[in-house]
Amino acid sequence: MCELCVKPLFSNQPASPSRRAALGAIGAISLLGMSAAARVAYAKSPPKPENVLAPDQAIQRLVAGNERYTSGKVTIRSYASTRAALVGGQNPYASILSCADSRVSPELCFDEGRGDLFVARVAGNYVTSDILASLEYGVAVLNTPLIMVLGHTSCGAVSAAVNSYEKQAEFPGHINNIVTELMPAVRGAAAGPHQGTLVQAATIENIKQNVQRLHAATPILSKAAQAGKLKVVGALYHLDTGKVELVV
């Protein structure tokens, strides 16, 4: 950390609103070392008490929500009823790293409302430094017990990476950045036996690689996972049925 960044935190001057917010965030992050019960006690009154779940309970809730979605028995919600509760904070029960594809909407496919899911999206559903920071915030500050990497069938980003691998295709603007990030998954899928097309295999491989990346990410996510406070799972959304299939 640079000297200019350190000095304001430890000066004797009264803290500005922005510095108070930063100190509050640091205090919240320190809660990661507490037990789940202690964190709940610290929060005193989470905006949505039903979202205080163990990792396995969070997975079960996502699965149940997707079953409602695919069967057409989705929950009728009154969004006005939760607005006041969520003004002062949030406690989502799961974080979702999803593709930016407009056909995939985590809140819809898991039949959830506002304040339930902490969603980070990028074409190709892979971990960037900013997305990692967002997911760390979800765990350290919002106490989310679950992260799901959610890929989907017929992913255009993965298809572009496969075209680049097989045909040396190039793409305009910054799209090649996405291809570069997805190439390890394409190479990994191509190197081993797989069923179906290379796009299908690379989609699954990309999910698995990013689950591993998040599970091992230091210092926050790996520590929470080792303590049993966090699970990282992967899943595939099927565009034709809406079904979400757990893959890792």
The 8 nearest C-alpha neighbors of each residue, nearest first, counted from 0:
[[1, 4, 2, 5, 3, 6, 8, 7],
 [0, 2, 4, 3, 5, 6, 7, 8],
 [3, 1, 5, 4, 6, 0, 7, 8],
 [4, 2, 1, 5, 6, 7, 0, 8],
 [3, 5, 1, 2, 6, 7, 0, 8],
 [6, 4, 2, 3, 8, 7, 1, 0],
 [5, 7, 9, 8, 3, 4, 10, 2],
 [8, 6, 10, 9, 5, 4, 3, 18],
 [9, 7, 6, 5, 10, 18, 4, 22],
 [10, 8, 6, 7, 11, 5, 12, 14],
 [9, 11, 7, 12, 8, 6, 13, 14],
 [12, 10, 13, 9, 14, 7, 8, 6],
 [11, 13, 10, 14, 7, 9, 15, 8],
 [14, 12, 15, 11, 10, 18, 19, 16],
 [13, 15, 18, 19, 12, 16, 17, 8],
 [14, 16, 18, 17, 19, 13, 20, 12],
 [17, 15, 19, 18, 20, 14, 21, 13],
 [16, 18, 20, 15, 19, 21, 14, 22],
 [19, 17, 21, 15, 20, 16, 14, 22],
 [20, 18, 16, 22, 21, 17, 14, 23],
 [19, 21, 23, 17, 18, 22, 16, 24],
 [22, 20, 18, 24, 23, 19, 25, 17],
 [23, 21, 25, 19, 24, 20, 18, 26],
 [22, 24, 20, 26, 21, 25, 19, 27],
 [23, 25, 27, 21, 26, 22, 28, 20],
 [26, 24, 22, 28, 27, 23, 21, 29],
 [27, 25, 23, 29, 24, 28, 22, 30],
 [26, 28, 24, 140, 29, 30, 25, 23],
 [27, 29, 139, 25, 30, 140, 26, 31],
 [30, 28, 26, 31, 27, 32, 25, 139],
 [29, 31, 28, 33, 32, 27, 38, 26],
 [32, 30, 29, 139, 33, 28, 223, 27],
 [31, 33, 30, 29, 34, 223, 28, 222],
 [34, 32, 30, 31, 37, 38, 35, 29],
 [33, 35, 37, 36, 38, 32, 31, 30],
 [34, 36, 38, 37, 39, 33, 228, 142],
 [37, 35, 39, 34, 38, 40, 33, 41],
 [38, 36, 40, 34, 39, 35, 33, 41],
 [39, 37, 41, 35, 40, 36, 33, 42],
 [38, 40, 42, 36, 41, 37, 43, 35],
 [41, 39, 43, 37, 38, 42, 36, 44],
 [40, 42, 38, 43, 39, 37, 44, 36],
 [41, 43, 39, 40, 44, 45, 38, 37],
 [44, 42, 40, 41, 39, 45, 38, 37],
 [43, 45, 42, 46, 48, 39, 40, 47],
 [44, 46, 47, 48, 42, 43, 90, 89],
 [47, 45, 84, 85, 89, 48, 44, 88],
 [46, 48, 45, 49, 50, 90, 89, 84],
 [49, 47, 50, 45, 51, 46, 44, 90],
 [48, 50, 47, 51, 52, 92, 45, 46],
 [49, 51, 92, 48, 47, 52, 91, 90],
 [52, 50, 49, 48, 92, 53, 90, 47],
 [53, 51, 50, 56, 57, 54, 92, 144],
 [52, 54, 56, 55, 144, 57, 51, 228],
 [55, 53, 144, 57, 145, 56, 230, 229],
 [56, 54, 58, 57, 53, 59, 230, 52],
 [55, 57, 59, 53, 58, 54, 52, 60],
 [56, 58, 60, 54, 55, 59, 52, 53],
 [59, 57, 55, 61, 60, 56, 62, 54],
 [60, 58, 56, 62, 57, 61, 63, 55],
 [59, 61, 63, 57, 58, 62, 64, 56],
 [60, 62, 64, 58, 59, 63, 109, 65],
 [63, 61, 59, 65, 60, 64, 58, 66],
 [64, 62, 66, 60, 65, 61, 59, 67],
 [65, 63, 109, 110, 61, 67, 66, 62],
 [64, 66, 109, 68, 62, 67, 63, 108],
 [65, 67, 63, 69, 64, 68, 70, 62],
 [66, 68, 72, 64, 70, 73, 65, 69],
 [69, 67, 65, 71, 66, 73, 70, 108],
 [68, 70, 66, 71, 67, 241, 65, 242],
 [69, 71, 67, 68, 72, 66, 73, 65],
 [70, 72, 68, 69, 73, 67, 66, 74],
 [73, 71, 67, 70, 68, 74, 69, 66],
 [72, 74, 67, 68, 71, 110, 75, 70],
 [73, 75, 76, 72, 110, 67, 111, 68],
 [74, 76, 73, 77, 72, 110, 78, 112],
 [77, 75, 78, 74, 112, 80, 79, 111],
 [76, 78, 79, 80, 75, 81, 112, 82],
 [79, 77, 80, 81, 76, 82, 113, 112],
 [78, 80, 82, 77, 81, 83, 76, 84],
 [79, 81, 78, 77, 82, 83, 84, 76],
 [82, 80, 84, 79, 83, 78, 85, 77],
 [81, 83, 79, 85, 84, 80, 86, 78],
 [82, 84, 86, 85, 81, 80, 79, 87],
 [85, 83, 46, 81, 82, 86, 87, 47],
 [86, 84, 88, 82, 87, 83, 46, 89],
 [85, 87, 83, 84, 88, 82, 89, 46],
 [86, 88, 85, 84, 89, 46, 83, 45],
 [89, 87, 85, 86, 46, 90, 84, 45],
 [88, 90, 114, 85, 46, 91, 141, 87],
 [89, 91, 141, 92, 45, 47, 114, 46],
 [92, 90, 115, 116, 114, 93, 117, 143],
 [91, 93, 50, 143, 115, 116, 57, 90],
 [94, 92, 145, 116, 143, 91, 146, 117],
 [93, 95, 117, 146, 118, 116, 145, 147],
 [94, 96, 118, 147, 146, 97, 148, 119],
 [97, 95, 148, 119, 120, 149, 124, 147],
 [98, 96, 120, 149, 124, 95, 148, 119],
 [97, 99, 124, 122, 121, 123, 120, 100],
 [98, 100, 122, 121, 120, 101, 97, 123],
 [101, 99, 98, 102, 103, 122, 154, 104],
 [102, 100, 103, 99, 104, 98, 122, 105],
 [103, 101, 100, 104, 238, 99, 151, 98],
 [102, 104, 101, 100, 105, 98, 99, 108],
 [103, 105, 107, 106, 108, 102, 101, 100],
 [106, 104, 108, 107, 109, 103, 95, 97],
 [107, 105, 111, 109, 104, 108, 110, 112],
 [106, 108, 110, 105, 104, 109, 111, 68],
 [107, 109, 105, 65, 110, 68, 106, 104],
 [108, 110, 64, 65, 107, 111, 106, 61],
 [111, 109, 107, 64, 108, 106, 68, 73],
 [110, 112, 106, 109, 115, 107, 113, 64],
 [113, 111, 115, 114, 106, 110, 76, 78],
 [112, 114, 115, 111, 116, 78, 81, 106],
 [113, 115, 91, 89, 116, 112, 90, 85],
 [116, 114, 91, 113, 92, 112, 111, 117],
 [117, 115, 91, 93, 94, 118, 114, 92],
 [116, 118, 94, 91, 95, 93, 119, 115],
 [119, 117, 95, 94, 116, 96, 120, 97],
 [118, 120, 96, 95, 97, 130, 117, 121],
 [121, 119, 97, 99, 98, 96, 118, 124],
 [120, 122, 99, 98, 124, 123, 97, 125],
 [123, 121, 99, 98, 124, 156, 100, 120],
 [122, 124, 98, 156, 125, 121, 157, 154],
 [125, 123, 98, 97, 121, 122, 96, 150],
 [124, 126, 123, 209, 127, 121, 205, 181],
 [127, 125, 130, 131, 209, 128, 124, 212],
 [126, 128, 130, 129, 131, 125, 132, 180],
 [127, 129, 131, 130, 132, 126, 133, 134],
 [130, 128, 132, 131, 127, 133, 126, 134],
 [129, 131, 133, 127, 132, 128, 126, 134],
 [130, 132, 128, 134, 129, 133, 127, 135],
 [133, 131, 135, 129, 130, 134, 136, 128],
 [134, 132, 130, 136, 131, 135, 129, 137],
 [133, 135, 137, 131, 136, 132, 130, 138],
 [136, 134, 132, 138, 137, 133, 139, 131],
 [135, 137, 133, 139, 134, 140, 138, 132],
 [138, 136, 141, 134, 135, 143, 140, 139],
 [137, 139, 142, 143, 135, 136, 141, 140],
 [140, 138, 28, 136, 31, 142, 135, 137],
 [139, 141, 27, 136, 28, 142, 137, 138],
 [140, 142, 137, 90, 143, 138, 139, 136],
 [143, 141, 138, 140, 139, 144, 137, 90],
 [142, 144, 138, 92, 93, 141, 137, 145],
 [145, 143, 229, 54, 228, 142, 53, 93],
 [146, 144, 93, 230, 54, 229, 143, 231],
 [145, 147, 94, 231, 95, 93, 232, 230],
 [146, 148, 95, 232, 233, 231, 149, 96],
 [149, 147, 233, 96, 95, 206, 234, 97],
 [150, 148, 97, 234, 235, 96, 147, 233],
 [151, 149, 235, 236, 98, 124, 206, 234],
 [152, 150, 236, 235, 237, 154, 153, 149],
 [151, 153, 237, 154, 238, 236, 235, 199],
 [154, 152, 155, 151, 158, 199, 198, 238],
 [155, 153, 157, 152, 156, 151, 158, 123],
 [154, 156, 158, 157, 159, 153, 123, 122],
 [157, 155, 159, 123, 158, 154, 122, 160],
 [156, 158, 160, 159, 154, 155, 161, 123],
 [157, 159, 155, 161, 156, 160, 198, 162],
 [160, 158, 162, 156, 157, 161, 155, 163],
 [159, 161, 178, 163, 157, 158, 162, 182],
 [160, 162, 164, 158, 163, 159, 165, 157],
 [163, 161, 159, 165, 166, 164, 160, 168],
 [162, 164, 167, 168, 160, 161, 166, 165],
 [165, 163, 161, 162, 167, 166, 160, 185],
 [164, 166, 162, 163, 167, 161, 168, 160],
 [165, 167, 168, 162, 163, 164, 161, 169],
 [168, 166, 163, 164, 165, 169, 162, 161],
 [167, 169, 163, 166, 162, 170, 164, 159],
 [170, 168, 163, 167, 175, 171, 162, 159],
 [169, 171, 175, 174, 168, 172, 173, 159],
 [172, 170, 174, 173, 169, 175, 176, 168],
 [173, 171, 174, 170, 175, 176, 169, 177],
 [172, 174, 175, 176, 171, 177, 170, 178],
 [175, 173, 176, 177, 172, 170, 171, 178],
 [174, 176, 178, 173, 177, 170, 179, 169],
 [177, 175, 179, 174, 178, 173, 180, 181],
 [178, 176, 180, 175, 179, 174, 181, 156],
 [177, 179, 160, 175, 181, 176, 180, 182],
 [178, 180, 176, 182, 177, 181, 175, 160],
 [179, 181, 177, 178, 182, 176, 183, 125],
 [182, 180, 178, 179, 184, 183, 160, 177],
 [181, 183, 185, 179, 184, 180, 178, 160],
 [184, 182, 186, 185, 181, 187, 180, 179],
 [183, 185, 205, 187, 204, 182, 186, 201],
 [186, 184, 201, 182, 188, 187, 183, 189],
 [185, 187, 189, 183, 188, 184, 190, 182],
 [186, 188, 184, 190, 185, 189, 183, 191],
 [187, 189, 201, 185, 186, 190, 200, 191],
 [188, 190, 186, 187, 191, 185, 197, 192],
 [191, 189, 187, 188, 186, 192, 185, 193],
 [190, 192, 189, 188, 193, 187, 186, 200],
 [193, 191, 190, 194, 189, 188, 200, 187],
 [194, 192, 200, 191, 195, 188, 197, 189],
 [193, 195, 196, 200, 192, 199, 197, 188],
 [196, 194, 199, 193, 197, 200, 198, 192],
 [197, 195, 199, 198, 200, 194, 193, 201],
 [196, 198, 200, 199, 201, 189, 195, 188],
 [199, 197, 201, 196, 200, 158, 202, 157],
 [200, 198, 202, 196, 197, 201, 195, 203],
 [199, 201, 197, 203, 202, 198, 188, 204],
 [202, 200, 204, 185, 198, 188, 203, 184],
 [203, 201, 199, 205, 200, 204, 198, 157],
 [202, 204, 206, 200, 205, 201, 207, 199],
 [205, 203, 201, 207, 184, 206, 202, 208],
 [206, 204, 184, 208, 202, 203, 207, 201],
 [205, 207, 203, 209, 204, 208, 233, 148],
 [208, 206, 204, 210, 205, 209, 211, 203],
 [209, 207, 211, 205, 210, 206, 204, 212],
 [208, 210, 212, 211, 206, 207, 125, 213],
 [209, 211, 207, 213, 212, 208, 214, 231],
 [212, 210, 214, 208, 209, 213, 215, 207],
 [213, 211, 209, 215, 210, 214, 216, 208],
 [214, 212, 216, 210, 215, 211, 209, 220],
 [213, 215, 211, 221, 212, 216, 210, 231],
 [214, 216, 221, 212, 213, 211, 217, 220],
 [217, 215, 213, 221, 220, 214, 212, 218],
 [218, 216, 219, 221, 220, 215, 222, 214],
 [217, 219, 221, 222, 220, 216, 215, 223],
 [218, 220, 217, 222, 221, 223, 135, 139],
 [221, 219, 223, 222, 216, 217, 224, 218],
 [222, 220, 215, 224, 216, 217, 223, 214],
 [223, 221, 225, 219, 220, 224, 218, 226],
 [222, 224, 226, 220, 228, 229, 221, 225],
 [223, 225, 229, 221, 227, 226, 222, 228],
 [226, 224, 222, 227, 223, 221, 228, 229],
 [227, 225, 223, 224, 228, 222, 229, 221],
 [226, 228, 224, 225, 229, 223, 230, 54],
 [229, 227, 223, 226, 224, 144, 54, 230],
 [230, 228, 144, 224, 223, 145, 227, 54],
 [229, 231, 145, 54, 224, 146, 232, 144],
 [230, 232, 146, 147, 145, 210, 214, 229],
 [233, 231, 147, 247, 210, 148, 146, 230],
 [234, 232, 148, 247, 147, 246, 206, 245],
 [233, 235, 245, 149, 246, 244, 148, 150],
 [234, 236, 150, 151, 244, 243, 149, 237],
 [235, 237, 151, 243, 242, 150, 238, 241],
 [238, 236, 241, 242, 152, 239, 240, 151],
 [237, 239, 241, 240, 152, 236, 151, 102],
 [240, 238, 237, 241, 242, 152, 236, 153],
 [239, 241, 242, 237, 238, 69, 236, 243],
 [242, 240, 237, 238, 69, 239, 236, 243],
 [241, 243, 240, 237, 236, 69, 244, 65],
 [242, 244, 236, 235, 237, 234, 241, 245],
 [245, 243, 235, 234, 246, 242, 236, 237],
 [244, 246, 234, 233, 247, 235, 243, 232],
 [245, 247, 234, 233, 244, 235, 203, 232],
 [246, 233, 232, 245, 207, 234, 210, 206]]
